[in-house]
Amino acid sequence: MEDIEYGTIRIKLAEILQKQNISINKLAFRAEMQRFQIRNYCRNNMQRLDTAILARLCYALGCDLFDLIEYIPPKNKHK
């Protein structure tokens, strides 16, 4: 069986924080989350996306899910 590249999902949290001029500490307070969790999402350094966390982030930032995540298609599409 061949390896198939499906693309990746990127979290745009760092960009949103910068646009809204919000610190990680302030977002941690608003979303009732740990700072290390937010840092991991900012760095796209997590194994699985948690829908409850994504909902908290959207609520705390006043944004839509599609503002927060981006699908990046693979470079070489499978036929």
KAQUIHU-V511271 format. One record per residue. N is the residue number from 1. RES is the residue in one small letter. PHI is phi in degrees with one decimal (* if undefined). D_CENTER is the distance of its C-alpha to the mean C-alpha in Angstrom with 2 decimals. Layout:
N_RES_PHI_D_CENTER + N_RES_PHI_D_CENTER
This chain:
1_m_*_31.13 + 2_e_-85.3_29.17 + 3_d_-76.8_25.58 + 4_i_-113.6_23.45 + 5_e_-90.3_20.36 + 6_y_-101.7_17.96 + 7_g_99.2_15.31 + 8_t_-136.9_11.71 + 9_i_-108.8_8.25 + 10_r_-118.1_6.07 + 11_i_-92.0_2.63 + 12_k_-100.3_5.20 + 13_l_-64.1_5.24 + 14_a_-59.5_8.35 + 15_e_-66.2_9.97 + 16_i_-65.1_9.82 + 17_l_-59.8_11.28 + 18_q_-66.3_13.79 + 19_k_-61.5_14.80 + 20_q_-88.2_15.37 + 21_n_55.0_16.94 + 22_i_-116.5_15.40 + 23_s_-82.5_15.52 + 24_i_-61.1_13.46 + 25_n_-62.0_16.65 + 26_k_-65.5_16.89 + 27_l_-65.8_13.44 + 28_a_-58.7_14.32 + 29_f_-66.4_17.56 + 30_r_-61.5_16.41 + 31_a_-90.2_13.88 + 32_e_53.2_16.33 + 33_m_-128.5_14.04 + 34_q_-77.2_14.94 + 35_r_-60.3_14.14 + 36_f_-64.5_13.56 + 37_q_-64.0_10.73 + 38_i_-65.4_8.99 + 39_r_-58.7_10.19 + 40_n_-61.4_8.88 + 41_y_-68.6_5.17 + 42_c_-63.1_6.59 + 43_r_-91.2_8.50 + 44_n_54.9_6.47 + 45_n_-117.0_9.31 + 46_m_-140.2_9.21 + 47_q_-82.5_11.62 + 48_r_-135.2_10.55 + 49_l_-84.8_7.99 + 50_d_-105.0_9.84 + 51_t_-63.5_10.58 + 52_a_-65.8_12.23 + 53_i_-68.8_9.44 + 54_l_-60.5_7.34 + 55_a_-63.6_10.84 + 56_r_-60.6_11.51 + 57_l_-63.9_8.76 + 58_c_-60.3_10.01 + 59_y_-62.9_13.47 + 60_a_-67.4_13.44 + 61_l_-96.7_12.21 + 62_g_64.4_14.33 + 63_c_-124.6_12.02 + 64_d_-93.8_11.66 + 65_l_-56.3_9.07 + 66_f_-72.3_9.96 + 67_d_-75.6_9.31 + 68_l_-90.4_5.58 + 69_i_-121.3_5.38 + 70_e_-139.9_8.26 + 71_y_-94.2_10.84 + 72_i_-110.5_12.93 + 73_p_-66.2_16.35 + 74_p_-67.4_18.55 + 75_k_-70.0_21.09 + 76_n_-108.3_23.97 + 77_k_-73.1_23.96 + 78_h_-78.3_25.84 + 79_k_-95.2_29.05
